[in-house]
Amino acid sequence: MNNKVELEKQIEKLRLKLYEVFQQSSNKEEIISISQLLDEALNSYEKIKDK
């Protein structure tokens, strides 16, 4: 599997996790941590999406 597809799956997984944690918890540190991971994944995806 190529890196683009793997990143797409990772982004979707993190997006769903962020939504679930936001709905179930008020743990701001966990929400921020997941959000930062999602940002990193999205930035990586932007760099390779047109290749």
N, CA, C and O atoms as a GROMACS GRO file, in nm:
protein
  204
    1MET      N    1   0.084  -0.118   0.000
    1MET     CA    2   0.000   0.000   0.000
    1MET      C    3   0.089   0.124   0.000
    1MET      O    4   0.192   0.127   0.067
    2ASN      N    5   0.049   0.224  -0.073
    2ASN     CA    6   0.135   0.343  -0.080
    2ASN      C    7   0.110   0.437   0.037
    2ASN      O    8   0.011   0.426   0.109
    3ASN      N    9   0.202   0.528   0.053
    3ASN     CA   10   0.200   0.621   0.165
    3ASN      C   11   0.076   0.709   0.164
    3ASN      O   12   0.023   0.742   0.271
    4LYS      N   13   0.028   0.748   0.048
    4LYS     CA   14  -0.090   0.833   0.038
    4LYS      C   15  -0.213   0.764   0.095
    4LYS      O   16  -0.290   0.824   0.171
    5VAL      N   17  -0.232   0.639   0.060
    5VAL     CA   18  -0.347   0.562   0.109
    5VAL      C   19  -0.335   0.541   0.261
    5VAL      O   20  -0.434   0.552   0.333
    6GLU      N   21  -0.215   0.512   0.308
    6GLU     CA   22  -0.194   0.494   0.450
    6GLU      C   23  -0.224   0.622   0.527
    6GLU      O   24  -0.285   0.618   0.634
    7LEU      N   25  -0.182   0.735   0.473
    7LEU     CA   26  -0.210   0.863   0.537
    7LEU      C   27  -0.360   0.893   0.537
    7LEU      O   28  -0.413   0.944   0.635
    8GLU      N   29  -0.428   0.861   0.429
    8GLU     CA   30  -0.573   0.882   0.424
    8GLU      C   31  -0.643   0.802   0.533
    8GLU      O   32  -0.734   0.852   0.598
    9LYS      N   33  -0.600   0.677   0.552
    9LYS     CA   34  -0.658   0.593   0.657
    9LYS      C   35  -0.626   0.648   0.796
    9LYS      O   36  -0.712   0.648   0.884
   10GLN      N   37  -0.504   0.693   0.815
   10GLN     CA   38  -0.463   0.749   0.944
   10GLN      C   39  -0.542   0.876   0.974
   10GLN      O   40  -0.586   0.895   1.088
   11ILE      N   41  -0.561   0.960   0.875
   11ILE     CA   42  -0.636   1.084   0.893
   11ILE      C   43  -0.780   1.053   0.933
   11ILE      O   44  -0.833   1.114   1.026
   12GLU      N   45  -0.841   0.960   0.866
   12GLU     CA   46  -0.980   0.924   0.899
   12GLU      C   47  -0.989   0.866   1.039
   12GLU      O   48  -1.081   0.899   1.115
   13LYS      N   49  -0.895   0.781   1.076
   13LYS     CA   50  -0.894   0.721   1.210
   13LYS      C   51  -0.878   0.829   1.317
   13LYS      O   52  -0.950   0.828   1.417
   14LEU      N   53  -0.785   0.922   1.296
   14LEU     CA   54  -0.764   1.030   1.392
   14LEU      C   55  -0.884   1.123   1.399
   14LEU      O   56  -0.920   1.170   1.507
   15ARG      N   57  -0.946   1.150   1.285
   15ARG     CA   58  -1.064   1.236   1.283
   15ARG      C   59  -1.177   1.177   1.366
   15ARG      O   60  -1.243   1.246   1.443
   16LEU      N   61  -1.199   1.047   1.348
   16LEU     CA   62  -1.305   0.979   1.424
   16LEU      C   63  -1.271   0.974   1.573
   16LEU      O   64  -1.359   0.993   1.658
   17LYS      N   65  -1.145   0.948   1.605
   17LYS     CA   66  -1.103   0.944   1.744
   17LYS      C   67  -1.120   1.080   1.810
   17LYS      O   68  -1.168   1.089   1.924
   18LEU      N   69  -1.083   1.186   1.740
   18LEU     CA   70  -1.098   1.321   1.793
   18LEU      C   71  -1.245   1.350   1.822
   18LEU      O   72  -1.278   1.405   1.927
   19TYR      N   73  -1.332   1.315   1.731
   19TYR     CA   74  -1.475   1.337   1.749
   19TYR      C   75  -1.527   1.259   1.870
   19TYR      O   76  -1.602   1.314   1.951
   20GLU      N   77  -1.488   1.132   1.882
   20GLU     CA   78  -1.533   1.049   1.993
   20GLU      C   79  -1.486   1.105   2.128
   20GLU      O   80  -1.564   1.114   2.222
   21VAL      N   81  -1.359   1.140   2.135
   21VAL     CA   82  -1.305   1.194   2.260
   21VAL      C   83  -1.373   1.326   2.295
   21VAL      O   84  -1.404   1.350   2.411
   22PHE      N   85  -1.396   1.410   2.197
   22PHE     CA   86  -1.463   1.537   2.220
   22PHE      C   87  -1.604   1.515   2.275
   22PHE      O   88  -1.648   1.588   2.364
   23GLN      N   89  -1.675   1.417   2.223
   23GLN     CA   90  -1.812   1.389   2.266
   23GLN      C   91  -1.818   1.326   2.406
   23GLN      O   92  -1.912   1.349   2.480
   24GLN      N   93  -1.717   1.245   2.440
   24GLN     CA   94  -1.722   1.166   2.563
   24GLN      C   95  -1.643   1.224   2.679
   24GLN      O   96  -1.663   1.182   2.793
   25SER      N   97  -1.556   1.318   2.654
   25SER     CA   98  -1.463   1.360   2.757
   25SER      C   99  -1.439   1.509   2.753
   25SER      O  100  -1.453   1.575   2.649
   26SER      N  101  -1.403   1.561   2.869
   26SER     CA  102  -1.363   1.702   2.874
   26SER      C  103  -1.212   1.714   2.896
   26SER      O  104  -1.162   1.818   2.939
   27ASN      N  105  -1.141   1.605   2.866
   27ASN     CA  106  -0.996   1.603   2.883
   27ASN      C  107  -0.932   1.684   2.770
   27ASN      O  108  -0.906   1.632   2.661
   28LYS      N  109  -0.908   1.810   2.799
   28LYS     CA  110  -0.857   1.900   2.696
   28LYS      C  111  -0.719   1.860   2.646
   28LYS      O  112  -0.688   1.877   2.528
   29GLU      N  113  -0.636   1.805   2.735
   29GLU     CA  114  -0.502   1.764   2.694
   29GLU      C  115  -0.508   1.653   2.590
   29GLU      O  116  -0.431   1.655   2.494
   30GLU      N  117  -0.598   1.557   2.608
   30GLU     CA  118  -0.613   1.448   2.511
   30GLU      C  119  -0.666   1.500   2.377
   30GLU      O  120  -0.621   1.458   2.271
   31ILE      N  121  -0.761   1.590   2.385
   31ILE     CA  122  -0.817   1.649   2.262
   31ILE      C  123  -0.709   1.725   2.186
   31ILE      O  124  -0.698   1.712   2.064
   32ILE      N  125  -0.630   1.802   2.256
   32ILE     CA  126  -0.521   1.878   2.192
   32ILE      C  127  -0.419   1.784   2.132
   32ILE      O  128  -0.371   1.807   2.021
   33SER      N  129  -0.385   1.678   2.203
   33SER     CA  130  -0.286   1.581   2.154
   33SER      C  131  -0.332   1.515   2.024
   33SER      O  132  -0.255   1.505   1.928
   34ILE      N  133  -0.457   1.471   2.022
   34ILE     CA  134  -0.511   1.407   1.902
   34ILE      C  135  -0.519   1.509   1.788
   34ILE      O  136  -0.489   1.476   1.673
   35SER      N  137  -0.559   1.630   1.819
   35SER     CA  138  -0.569   1.735   1.718
   35SER      C  139  -0.433   1.765   1.656
   35SER      O  140  -0.423   1.787   1.536
   36GLN      N  141  -0.328   1.766   1.738
   36GLN     CA  142  -0.194   1.790   1.686
   36GLN      C  143  -0.148   1.676   1.595
   36GLN      O  144  -0.086   1.701   1.492
   37LEU      N  145  -0.180   1.552   1.633
   37LEU     CA  146  -0.145   1.438   1.548
   37LEU      C  147  -0.219   1.447   1.414
   37LEU      O  148  -0.162   1.420   1.309
   38LEU      N  149  -0.346   1.486   1.421
   38LEU     CA  150  -0.425   1.502   1.299
   38LEU      C  151  -0.367   1.612   1.211
   38LEU      O  152  -0.358   1.597   1.089
   39ASP      N  153  -0.327   1.723   1.271
   39ASP     CA  154  -0.265   1.832   1.195
   39ASP      C  155  -0.139   1.784   1.124
   39ASP      O  156  -0.118   1.816   1.007
   40GLU      N  157  -0.056   1.710   1.195
   40GLU     CA  158   0.067   1.658   1.135
   40GLU      C  159   0.037   1.566   1.017
   40GLU      O  160   0.103   1.573   0.913
   41ALA      N  161  -0.062   1.479   1.035
   41ALA     CA  162  -0.100   1.388   0.927
   41ALA      C  163  -0.154   1.464   0.807
   41ALA      O  164  -0.122   1.432   0.692
   42LEU      N  165  -0.236   1.565   0.832
   42LEU     CA  166  -0.290   1.646   0.723
   42LEU      C  167  -0.181   1.723   0.650
   42LEU      O  168  -0.184   1.735   0.528
   43ASN      N  169  -0.086   1.776   0.724
   43ASN     CA  170   0.026   1.846   0.662
   43ASN      C  171   0.108   1.752   0.575
   43ASN      O  172   0.149   1.788   0.464
   44SER      N  173   0.133   1.632   0.624
   44SER     CA  174   0.206   1.532   0.545
   44SER      C  175   0.130   1.496   0.419
   44SER      O  176   0.189   1.482   0.312
   45TYR      N  177  -0.001   1.481   0.432
   45TYR     CA  178  -0.085   1.447   0.318
   45TYR      C  179  -0.080   1.558   0.212
   45TYR      O  180  -0.071   1.530   0.092
   46GLU      N  181  -0.086   1.682   0.258
   46GLU     CA  182  -0.081   1.796   0.164
   46GLU      C  183   0.048   1.795   0.084
   46GLU      O  184   0.049   1.832  -0.033
   47LYS      N  185   0.157   1.753   0.146
   47LYS     CA  186   0.286   1.752   0.078
   47LYS      C  187   0.294   1.645  -0.032
   47LYS      O  188   0.366   1.663  -0.130
   48ILE      N  189   0.218   1.534  -0.016
   48ILE     CA  190   0.230   1.424  -0.112
   48ILE      C  191   0.107   1.403  -0.200
   48ILE      O  192   0.110   1.321  -0.291
   49LYS      N  193  -0.002   1.475  -0.174
   49LYS     CA  194  -0.128   1.444  -0.242
   49LYS      C  195  -0.123   1.457  -0.393
   49LYS      O  196  -0.193   1.384  -0.463
   50ASP      N  197  -0.042   1.546  -0.445
   50ASP     CA  198  -0.038   1.567  -0.590
   50ASP      C  199   0.072   1.487  -0.660
   50ASP      O  200   0.092   1.500  -0.780
   51LYS      N  201   0.140   1.405  -0.584
   51LYS     CA  202   0.249   1.326  -0.644
   51LYS      C  203   0.196   1.200  -0.705
   51LYS      O  204   0.273   1.121  -0.760
   0.00000   0.00000   0.00000
